[in-house]
Amino acid sequence: MASCAIVVFSFIILSLMDSVQCKECTNVPSQLSSHTLRYELLSSKNKSWQESMFSSYNHLTLAHNSAQSRPRPYRMLRQQQERSRLPADKEFINGDGFLHEISLHKVRLDADSAYGEAQKTNLEYLLMLDVDSLVWSFRKTAGLATPGSPYGSWESPDSELRGHFVGHYMSASALMWASTHNKELQLKMQAVVNALYECQCKLGTGYLSAFPSEQFDRFEAIQPVWAPYYTIHKIMAGLLDQYKLAGNAQAFKMVTWMADYFYNRVQHVISKHTIERHWRSLNEETGGMNDILYQLYLLSGSKKHLSLAHLFDKPCFLGPLALQAESLSGFHANTHIPVVIGSQMRYEITGDPLYKEIGTYFMDIVNSSHSYATGGTSAGEFWSDPKRLASTLGTENAESCTAYNMLKVARHLFRWTKKMAYADYYERVLINGVLTIQRGSDPGVLIYMLPLGPGKSKAVSYHGWGTPFDSFWCCYGTGIESFSKLGDSIYFQEGGKFPTLYVTQFISSTLTWDEAGLILKQKVEPLSASDPYLRVSLEFFTLKGLREHSVESTVKIRIPFWTTANGAQAILNDHKLSLPEPGNFLIITKEWETQEKLSLILPVAIRTERIKDDRPQFISVQAIQFGPYLLAGMSYGDWDLSMKISKSSSEWITAVPHSFSSQLFSFCQEEKVPNSLELDNSTLVFTDRNNSILMEPIPVIGTDKAASATFRIIELVPETRSEECRTSKATSVFDFVGSDIYLESFSFPGMLVAHNGVNNTVSIINRPQLIIGDKEHCSMGICSPLLPEQDAIFRVLPGLDGNDDSVSFESANFPSCFLYGAESYQVGQAVELRCKPLVTDLAFNHATSFTWNTGFAKYHPISFIARGARRAYLLAPLLAYRDESYTVYFNITE
């Protein structure tokens, strides 16, 4: 891990909050705010390193005769508590103008959609986890028997953050159960709550954690400790979710008992020292303690919970935001986004407009100065200087936790304001910052950081992909929650005389809309590059038993900013409707009847987006978007693209036709015992490695090697057959037997396999005219044999080894000479062009025969080819990448 100098960020804040004087914000110290560094430090046996790092705490301890120890803040706290005793009817609690959430119990994702599949993968992971292992450290701390074995990494018995993931698990399982009503999961999550209840009862004070309360002694003394309130927040949030979503009354009693315990602890600190001492302790991360306490207050009505929530509204951070001062640089991002979320809850409860302004301004500055094209934020867990993101591109970008939390910020703002920009932002982050962190359909394989530098890979960062039972990072916790609540912001409803529904996200799902007595089925057709229209249908059905008579209701559908009015359509029951401009809602008010159907067709186009960096030298650094999807190009580090001035995107970027998918193949050879026809179990694959063709082991799907072992067959046909070939799809490589072909690299469009003469190795040559549309020679992937690339033309013949499933590749300009692979099982053996001997040679026949498979790599339906300065790039959505290397930002020159 890279080391940096210890930096202490001090801000003297003129706070507008009535319980706050000027505060010093130290961000304790910035290095140790990093969860990654803290885990490595505490796991290390390097005592001198630990002493050096923790010595930074010394300056944080307040002397009792400090000027900031004066009693005035405590008097202010008492005044605040007096104000907190206002009767409930004087409080704002959830203003009438806010949009209302729709319970996850009422929303079901379509199982065959991308969101449904991601939800299923996450459910599998939640069911894989063992209850005894999850609660092991809780039982140990409570002095109970500890059956089973503990999990490792951040949940290991010696990790100071242990227990945090268990809190996330309770939230995730409650969210998932509401989304699916899976009975096995219900039993598992109830078992977790029951086990924790036994621990809390054994301790007997209300305290509940996987570590002893001694950590809070250190926290209150401002001594080195790893964020104990961060873990407590997760546990309390999990218990509260179990109550709100699963109806577990025991969980509510537990979280209330915990809140009372910590209220007494904080009061003791303030009475023994000063409130200043408490504010100083908040420089250690406390998660979303204010947020969960405000939520608890809504249910409990206890003024103690409200007062305690106020005491976690970190004033030295919120103060500058209240003054609309841009001061995020250097702060640990995911420490502070939850503090803002808590302040948003304070607005919803009290109606104090200051906290609405704080949330609004915070979103504005993050989105305008600190966000990547994914919508994610942070570099190496911290906010960098505003509008200087080009310098931060690398492997440690856009921490997954920040995406989870920024979605909460945006969700609040949308509910308050109904402004389209927040719904658009939510869509951007959900697609590019959430769906992209799960490794395909592998349960429990998530990432911490989302690499955004040129030629990076999700698999190659400091953390890389995690493992199901030995990672449990903070981003694992937020990750399992994110994939458990994918349906929570598709729909919102508005109060009033008539029911009003907002459809804000295009996700195939079914909504039970009780207020209108309707069931709404939303179907979103998978988007493809070759058919650039998002097609959405909304079908309405009356809800039996709740619909005694017709009810007039309103449906408002988001028309996103990324579409265009030209070509957009809305059709209700075969009648065309007038559509608003993008960035507005299509509003329909009527008495809906069964099987009424609204169809939307929204054009989707390519656009570029400059990185948030206002330095002139980075003006050409841009991301490529297709509607809401961020595209990434297969690349090992090169990033240069060229775009013609005043030309449409079709001049430099083209969609990959559907027919190309049937032209992808991988070619293998199985080892044979010399001088016999017996097969060994070893298989080698025809692979492009650094522009040389080698025989390599079978690759893992979703890796660079899988892409390098995949080739597209481009058939060379006379003009008389070009239309026939253009409209047909290959079903196997035998469809090309007898034809002259090119073998094009999947990873590098326009690069062809070519020989370098007899008995010489085979390599890759770059022929960009195959990409940019040399209409004289190529159209829609079918090329006439006019290009002067005879060294790259091969004829497909039945395999010389006589097997029914093999083919051989004969050179067009050297008859009877063939691509020659592995004569003996030798990994990395170079493929050559060799000529057929005059006498039968079984070894030669075997080495020139290749069995075929459909390609190890596939084109994503949203795939494009972009012309670069030196090469072409295959583009696909960032969410489609697993371990492959990619580039998100390109240097696009005109």
N, C-alpha and C positions, 0 to 999 in steps of 0.2 A: 504494500500500500504506500502511496506517495505520502511523504511527510511534509508538513508546512509549518511555518512559524506560528507560535501561539499568538492569536490576535484577540484583544479584548475590545469589543465595540461598546462605546459609552455614548449615550444620548441623554442630554438634559432636556426633558420634555415639559412643555407647558401644557398640562393636560386639561381638557375641558370637562372631565368627569368629576362629579361633585365630591367623590371620596378620595381624590388623588391630588397630591402635590407633585412637584417636579420629581421624577424618578430617574434612576440610573439603570439603563438596560445593558447588562453585561454579556448576555448570550452565553453563559458559563462554559469554560472559555470556548471559543468557536470550534476548535478542533474536537473537543469532547462532546459537542452537540451531535456529532455524527454517530449514528447507531453502529455503523460499520467499524469505526475506529474504537468506540467504547467496547464493543465485543472483543475485538482483537487485543485491546489493552488488558482487559480483565482476564482474558484467556492466556495471556502471555506469562511466562515465568521470569521475564526480564524486570527485576525489581527496580533497577535504576531508571528504566524508561517510565515505569509507573510513578515513581517518586517525582520524576521531572515533570510529568504531565499533571499530576495531582497537586503539585506545589502551586499551581495557578489558582487554587481555591483560597489560598491564604489571604489575598487582597479582598476577598468577597465577604469576610466575616466582619460584621459591624462591631465596633467598640461600644460599650454601654454609654460612654460619654460623648458619642458622636452627635453632631448637630442634628442628624436625621433621626436620632432616637427620642426626640422630644415627643411629649404625649399628645400633641395636637392631632396626629392621624388617628389615635385611638378614640378621641372625642368625636372625630368625624365618623368613625365606624359606628359609634353609639347613635349618632344622629341618623346615619343611614339605616340602622336597624329600626329606629323609631319610624322612619318613613316607610319601611317595609311592612309596618303593621297596618297600612291602609286597608280598608275593607275591600273585598274582592271586586265589588262593582265599580271601584275606581281604577281598576287595572285594565290594561288594553287587551290582554290575552287573546291572541289570534284574531286580528282585525277582520271586520266584516268584508273588506275588499280583497282579502287574500283568496287565491285559489286553494281548493281543498285537495289533499291527497286522496287517491283511490287505493283502497287496501289491496295488498298483494293477493289476498284471498279471492279477489274478484278478477284477477288477470291470469290468464294461462298462455304461455308461449307455445307456438307451434313447434312440435318436437323436431320437425325436419328442417327448420330454419337454422341459420348460423347461430342465432341467440339460443335457440332450443338445444342445439348440440353442445354449446358451451356450458349451458346450465346443467345438462346431463353429465358432462365430464366432471363438473364441480361436485354434483351430488354423489357421484361414485367415490370421489375423494373423501367427502364428509363421512360416508359410510365405511370407508376403509380404516378410519382412525379408531383407536382402542380407548375405551373409557378409562380403564385403570391406568394406562400410560399417560393420558391427558391430566388426570388429577393426582398423579403420584406425588408431586412436590407439595401440593396442598395438604395431602394426608400426612406427609412427613413433617411439615411445619406444625400441623395440629397435634402431632404425637399419636396419630392413628396408625394402624397396620397399613403396609404398602404393598399389596399384591401387584404382580406384574412387574414391568420395568419401565423406567422413565424414558421419555424421548430425549433426543440430543440437541446439540447446537444451542439456539437461544432458549430452548425449553429444558436444557440440562439442569440437574440439581445444583450446579455451581454457577449458573447464570443469574445475574442480579435482576434480569428482566423476565425470569421464568414466571409463567402464569398468564402473560399477556395474550398468548395465542389461544388459551382456553377461553378467555373473555371473547375474543373474536369468534371462536367456534360456537359459543352460545348464541351470538348475534347471527352468524351465518346460518346455523341450523334452524333458528327461528324464522329467518327470512326465507330459507329454502323450503321449510315445511309450509309456510304460508303460500309459497309459490307452487307447491306440488302435492301437499298433503301425503307425503311419503310416510307410511306407518313405521317402517324400520327406523327411519331417521327420528321420528317422534319419540320412540322408545329410547333411543341412544341419547338424545338431548335431555330427556327427563332424568336419565340415569346420571348424567353429568351434574345437573342441578341438585339432585338428591345427595350425591357424594359431597358436593361443596357445602350443602346445608349441614351435613354431619360435621364437617370441619369447622364451620362457623360456630355451631353449638358447642363443640369441644373447647374452642378457644374462649367462648363465653362473653366476649366484650363487644361483639359486632364486627370486630376485625376479621377480614377474610383475604388471604393472599397465599401465593405459593412460596413466599419468602417471609421471614419473621419481621415483626414491627420494628426491629432494630434499624432497619433501613430508613425508617422515617425519623428516627433519632438523628441519624447522620444528615438527612435532608434538612431538618429543622435547625441543625447546628451549622449548616452550610459546609459540610464536609463531603469528600468524594463519595458519590453513590450514583447508581445508574437509574434515574428517572422512575422512582417508585410510584409516583402518582400517575405516570403514564400507564402502568399496568393496572392500577386501581380503576382508572377510567374505563379500560377495556372490560374488566370484570363487571363493573357496575352497569355498563352499557349492555353487556350480554345478558345480565339478569333482567334488566328492564325490557329488553327485546323479548325475552322469554315470557314476560308477563303480557306485554302489549300484543304480541303476535300469536302466542301459543296459549294465553290465558292461564299461565302458571302463577297462581296467587302466592305460593311459597316463595317464588323468586322475587316478588314485589316486597315481601316482608324482609327478605335478605338484603336487598339493595337499600331499603329504608334504614335498616339497622346499621349497615355500612356507612351511610351518609351521616347518621347521628354520631357514630364513632369519630369520623373525621371532622365533623363540626366541633366536637369537644377538643380534638387535638389542635386545630387551628386557633380556637379561642384561647387555649392554654399558651400557645406561642405568643399571641398578641398581648395577653395579660402579663406574661412573664417578661417579655421584651418590649416590643412595639409592633405596630402594624408594618412599620418599615422592614422589620426583620422578616415578616411573612412575604412582603413584596420581593425582597432580595432572594428568598428561597425559590421564587417562581422563575428565576433564571435557569434553574434545572427544569427540563421538560416535564410538563404536567398533562400532556395529551389534551383531551377535550373535557377536562373536569367541569369547566363552567357550562358547557353544552349539556352534559348529562345531568347536572344538578338542576338546570333550568327545566329540562324535560321531566325530571322527577317532581319538581315543584308543581308542574301542571297537573300531575296526578295526585300528589299528596296534599297540596295546599299548605304545606308547612313553611312558615316564614324562616325557619332555620335553614331550610334547603335553599330558599331564595337568597338569603344573606351569604351563605357559603358559596353559592354560584357567583355572586358579585366579587367575592374575594379571590376568585380565580380568573377574573377579567384582567389579564396582565396589563397594567396601565402603561408601563414604559414602552410597550409595543403598540397598543391601541391609540395612545396619545398622539403620536405623529400622524397616524391615519385620520384621526379626528380633525387634525389641522390640515389634512390633505398634503402632507409632506412625503415625498418619495424617499423612504429610508429603508427599503427592504434589503439593499445590498449587504451581503455578509451574514445575514441571518439564516439559521437553519430553517429551511422551508417548511418541512412537515411538523416542526415544533409549533409553528405559529399559525398555519392555516386553521387548525382546530380551534385556536383562540378566537379567530375571526368568526368561525361558525357559531361558537358560543355567544359572541356578541350579537350575532344575528338572532339567536333565540332570545336574547335580552330585549331586542326590539319587539319581537313578536309578543312578549309577555307584558312589557311596560309601555310600549308605544313611543319610547323616547326616540325622536328622529335622529339623534346623534348616531345611534348604532345602525340605523339604516344607511346613513351617509358613510359610515366606516366600511360596511360591507360593499357598498356600491363603489366607493373609491378604490378599495382594495382590489376588487375584480377588474376595475379599469386599468390599474397600473400593472397588475400581473399579466393581463391579456395583451396590453399594448407594448410592454417593455420586457417581460420576463418569460414569455411563452414560446414554445417551439410550434412547429406546424402540426404536431399531434394534439396541441392544446395543453400538453404537459409542461411542467416547470421544474427548475432546479438543475444544478450541475454539481455532481459530487455531494448531493444532499443540500447544497446551499444556493441562495440567490446570488447571482453575480451582479456586476454593474448593469444598470438599465440600458437596454438597446446596445448590448455588447455580446450578443449570443454567439456570433461566429467564432469567437475565440474559445468557446466552451465545448464545441462539438468534439465528441470522443465516445468513450464507452460508458461513461457514468452520467448519462443525461436522464432527465425526466423520471425521477423516482416514482415507482408505481403508487406508493401511498399518496403522493401529491395529487395524482389524477383522481383517486378515490375521494379525497377531501375537497378538491376544487369542484367536483360535481355537486357536492353538498352546498357549496357557496352559490353556485349558479342556480341550483334548484330553488333555494330560498328566494333569490332575486327574481326568478321567473314567477314564482307564486305571488310575490308582492306586486310586481309591475306588469306582468303579462308581456314584457318586451321580447320580441322575436330573437334578438341577439343572444339572449341567455339560452334559449332553446337550441339555437344553432350551435352555440358553444358546447352545450351538453352532448349533442349528436357527435360533434368532432371528437371530443374526449372519449366518449363511450366506444366509438368505432376504432379510433387510432391509439387511444391510451389505455383502454381496458381489454377489449377483445384481443389485442395484440400481445398481451403478457402471458397468455396460456399457450403451452406447447401442443398445439393441435388437440387431439383427443386423449392425450396422456394425463391421467388423473394425478393431481398433486405435483405437477411440474410447472412452476411459475418463475418469473424473473423479478429481480429487485430493481434494477435500472434498465432503461430502454436506450441502448446505444444509438446515437444519431450521427456519428462521424462517418466520413467516407470509408467504405470498405469494412465496416464493422459487422459484428454478428451478435445476436442475442445470446449465443452460447459462449462467446469469448468476451467477458467483461470481468470485473473483480469477483463478482458472485457467480456469473453465468446462470444457467438454469438450476433451480433448486431440486431437491429430492423429496419425495413424499414424507419420509419419516426422520429426516435429519437436517432440516433447514430451519423452518419456523421463524423466519425473519419477520420484521414488522410488515413487510409487503406481502408475506404469505397470509397474515391475518386480514389485511384490507382486501387482498385478492379473493379469498374465499367469501368475503362479504359481497364484493362487487358482483361475482358470478352467481350469487344467491338472490340478488335483487335487480336483475336485468329488466324486470317488468315494472319497476316502481315509478318511472317517469314517462311512460308512454302516454298516459291519460291523466288529466286533472279535471276537476269539476268546479263549477262556480255556483254559489248560492244565489237565490233570487226567487221571483215569482214562478219562473219556469226553469226546469233543469237545463244547464249548459255544460257541454263537454268540450274540452280542449284535447285534440289529437296532436301531440307534439313530436312524436317519434314514429318513424316508419319501420315497425317491427311486427312481423306476422304474429298475431295473438288474438285471443278471444276475451272480451270484456263483458262482465255481467254488470249492467248499469241499472241498479235497483231504482234509483230516483226517477228514471224515465220509463221503467218497466220494459227495458230493452236488453237484448244481447247483441253486441257488435262484434263481427268477425272481420278482422283486418288481415288481408293477404297481400304480401309484398313479393312480387316476382324477383328472383335473383337478377341482379344487374350484370350486364356484360358489356365489354368494350365495343363489340361489334354491333350492338343494338343500344345506342346511348340514350335510353329512356328509362326512367324509374316508373314502373307500373304498379299502382296501388289500388286495391279495391276494398271498400267498406260495405259490408252487407249487414242489414238490420233484421232482427227477428223480435217479435213481441215475447215478453217473458211471462210464461204461463203462471197464473196465480197472483201476479202482481199488477196485472193490467186489466182493470175492469172496464175502463173506457179510454178513449184516445187522449193522449197528453201531448201538448205542444212542447217541443224541446228544441234546443239549438245545439248544433255541432260546429265547432270551429277547427279547421284543419290547417296546420302550418304549411305555408308555401315557402320553402327555404330560400335563403339568399343565393345559393349556388345554382339555381335553375334559371331559366329565361322565360319570358312571356311568349316569345316566338316559338310556336310548336307545342306549347302546353295546352292540355285539355282537361276539362272536368265534365263528366257525363253522369247525370242522375236519372236513372230509369229511362235511358235512351234519349234524354233531352240534354243538350249541351248547355253548360252554365258559363257565365262570364267569370273569368278568373282575375283576382287582384294581382298587382305587381308582386314579384318575389319580395319576401321580407314582410308579408302580411298574412292574415288569416282568411281563408275561404269560409264564409259564414252562411250556414243554411239553417233556417228555422221552419219547422213544419211538424205535423203529426205523422210520425214515422209508422209505417206498417210493415208487416212481415215480408221479407225477401225484397225489400227495396235495396237498391244497389247504387253506390256512388263509385265511379271509376276515375282515377287520376292518372294522367300521363305527363310526366315532368321531364323535359330535356335535361341531359347531363352532359357537361362539356369539360374539356381539359382547361385548366387555368394554372398559372404559376403564382407563387407567393414568396415574396422576399423575406429573408430571415430578419428578425428584429435586431437590426444592427445598423446604426445611422452613419457609420464610417464609410467614406466614398469607396475605399478599396474592396468593400464587401457588397457593393450594390448588385453584383451579378450572382450572388449566392442565393439560390431560390429552390423552393420545394415545388413539386408537381402534384396537383390535386385533380381528382376526377370526381366531381360532385363532392360528397362528404369523405371520400377515401383518399388518404395520403398514399401516394405511389412511391415505391423504392425500386431502384435499379440494381440488378445483379452486378456486383463490382467488388474487386479486391482493393479498391482505393482510388481508382481513376474516377473523375467526376465532371469532365469537360463535355458540355453540350453546345451545339450551335443552333441558333434560331434566326431565320431570315427576317429582316426588317419588314414590317407592314404586311406580313403574311400570316395566314391562319395557322393554328397549331397543326393542321393536317400536313403542312409542308415539312415538319420536322418530327412529328410523332404520329404513328399509325396504329390502329387496333389490330390485334392478332385475330385472324378469322377463326371461327369454330373448327373449320376443316383441318387446321394445323394440328390440333390435338391428336387426330387419328394418324398423323405422320411421325409421331414420336416413338422411337425405339431404343432399346439397349441391346447390346450384342455380347454374348458370353461364350466362353469355351471351358469345357470340363476336362480335367486332366485325365489322361489315359496312361496305363502302364505301358512302357515302351514295347513295341512289336506285338501288341495285343489289342483287342477291342474292349478290354475290361475298363470300366469307369472307376475313377477314384472319386472321393467326395469333395474334392477341391474344385472351385470354379473361379475363373478370372473374367474380368469385364473390360471391354474396349473403352478406354477412358482418355479424355483430354487432360493432360497435366502440363501446364506452362507451355502450351502450343505444341506439345509433342503427344503422340498417341502411344499409350502404354497399356499393358494388360495389368489390371489392378484387382484387388479383392472386391467382392460384392459390397456395395456401400450401404450405409444406413440411410433410409428414406428421410428426406428433409435436410440433407447436408450438402455442402459444396461438392463432395465426391459424387453424390447421386446426380446432381445437375451435370457434372462433368462427364458422367457415363451415359448421358442421354443425347441422342442426335435426331434431327429431323431429316427425313428423306424428302428431297426436292426432286421431283420427277422431271426429266427433260424430254419433252415430247414435241413432235412436229406441230406446226400451227393448226393443221387440220384436226388434231385431237385435243387442242388446248381447252376448248369449252367443255368437252366431255370430262376431262380430268379435273377441271376446275370445280365442277358440280358434284363430283363423286367423293366418297370417303373410303380410305383404306381400312380394311378390317384386319389385315396382317401384312407382314413383310412380303408374303408370297404374291400379293397384288402387284408388286413391282418387279417380279421375276421377268427377265427379258428386257427390262427398261434401263436406259441410262439415267443415272441419278447423281446428285450432289449429296454429301453427308454434311449437314450444317450443325455446328455446335449449339446446343440448347442455351448454354450460358452466354454465348457470344454470337448474337444474330449476325449473319453475313460472313461468318468465318467458316471456311470449308476444310474438310479433310483433303489433303493432297499428298501425292507421293513426290519423292525427289530423285527418281530414277531407280532402276533395278538394283536390288540389294542394298538400298539405302532406306533410312528410317522415314516414316510418314510424319507429317507435321500439319499445322493449321495455317491457312492463308486467309487474309482479310479481303473480302470482296463487297464493299459497301453498296455497290449498285444493285445487289439483291434486296437491299432494304429500302433505299430511297425511291424505288419505283421506276426503274429503267423500263419504261413501258414498251420499248422495242423488244425487250428480251423477257421480262417477267411481269405477270399480272396475277394478283391474288394467290401468289405462291407457286404458280406453274410457270416454268421457264422453258423457252425454246433453246435448242442446243446451238446457240450462236455466240455465247461468250467464249473468249479464247482461253479457257481454263481447262485444257485437255488433261492436265495432271490431276485435276480435281474430279474428273468424270469417271465413274465406275459403272459397270453393268452388273445387275443383280442376277445371279445364276443359282440353280439348285446346289446345295452343299456338295462339295467334292467328296465328302466322307460318305455320301449315300444315305445319310439319315433324313427322315421325313421332315424334321423340324429345323433344319439348318440351311443356311445360304452362304454363298461365297461372293466376293466382290472382285471382278476382273477389271483391270485398267483399260480405259478406252484407247489409249495411245500405245499400250504395250500388250497386245493380245497374248493370252495364255499366262499372263503375269497377274498375281493376286495379292490382296492384302494378307499378310502372313503374321499370325499372332503368336500364341504360346506353344512352342514345340515341347517344352517341358515346363512343369509348374514352377515358374519363376516370377515372383511378384516384381512388377516394375519393368518387365521385359518390353522393349520397344517393338512396335509393329513396323514391319518392313514391307516393301514390294518385292516379291520373289516369283520367279518363273517356274512353271510346272516342269518337272523332270520328264524325260522321254519314257521312263519306265515307271510303273505304278509304285508310289511311295506312300504307305499308309500314314506315316508321320507328317508328310507334307499335306496330304488331304485333310488330316485332322487340324493342322495349324492354320489352314486357310478356310476352315468351315466354322461358322458362328451360329449358335442357336440364338433365337431372338425372343425378346420380351417386350411388352409395352414399356414405354419409357419409365425409368425410375423416378424421373421428375415429370411434372405435369404443368401445363399452362393453367393458371387461374383464369376463371371466366373474365375477370377484369385484367387483361394483359395487353400491353402496348409495346411497340418497339420505337425507341427514340434515337435519332441520329446524333452521334457524338462527333467531337473534333477528330478523333482517331479511331473510333469504334462505335458500334451501336450498342444500345442497352435494352435488355428485356426488363420492362417495368411491370410490377404487380403490387397490390395493396400490401402495406407494411404488415398488416395482420396475418398475411398468408405465409410469411417467412418463419421458419423454425430455426435451424442452425446455419442457414446459408448466409454468405457475406453480401452486404448490400450498401447502397449509398442512398441517403434520404435527401440531402441537399446537394444540388448540382451547381457548378459554375457555368451559368447559361449566358453565352455571349451572342451578340447579334451580328 
